[in-house]
């Protein structure tokens, strides 16, 4: 899929890395290949169940960015792209439910797992628990701390009807921005019950369809610590953040 764009690089500095935030025009018409995957076939799953250790242990969904919590930024960008949304969370459950969104919690920890607190089992547990609740054949997974999420992310992921599609932004492949089919539940459940917690390892075992989209790189910028939060605030205030569709 070729999407015309004009790039004006703006450098966003965060600890130990440099994220390039690029301005591009919103593209309203594309020649993207159509698949049988439609909006009504897809549930959006927002992963908000992390421990937030680098943010002082707070629930990152309620961290404020430009006067709005991160969950509001993510919902605003994801909700129009999918049939419905599920939030995977481990605390502030009633607060999340005030958003009129279905909320699920992680599965219980595997017996003998003493390395991870029972309420913070990681993305494998969050994805698995959420996949078990959806009624659509597909889910698009996104983290709660990526407020620059591209508003055409689902369109990009649905370029082919596959069980698992992930995006490679030119630097890495992102398992937390992917299209997952419900048929993967059995494999993911088995992987989890064996005590495994590394999501990318499981993803690669599924022979995923990997979509190369370097132009989406800046939309994956996430907030891991107070420094990256401050940097993104500056970018949004300056108006140099990427447009909603890339």
Number of C-alpha atoms within 10 A of each C-alpha: 11 8 13 13 13 9 13 13 14 15 13 20 15 18 9 5 8 10 17 18 25 22 20 20 14 16 14 8 8 10 8 13 11 12 11 10 17 15 17 13 15 25 27 26 29 28 26 27 27 23 19 17 12 11 16 11 10 14 20 23 24 18 17 15 18 14 8 11 17 22 25 17 20 22 19 13 18 25 15 15 21 19 15 21 23 21 27 29 24 21 17 12 15 9 10 19 13 9 12 10 13 18 21 23 21 22 18 13 18 15 9 7 12 9 7 12 12 15 18 21 23 19 22 21 26 25 27 21 19 26 28 12 13 19 13 17 16 28 28 27 25 25 23 29 25 20 23 23 29 23 21 18 23 23 18 22 23 25 18 17 16 16 17 26 26 23 25 18 18 12 9 11 17 17 23 20 23 24 29 26 19 19 13 16 16 11 13 21 16 11 17 21 13 11 13 17 17 13 18 13 12 17 19 13 9 14 12 18 19 16 18 16 16 13 16 24 20 23 25 21 19 18 24 16 16 13 14 18 19 14 15 24 17 15 16 14 10 9 11 19 22 26 18 18 18 26
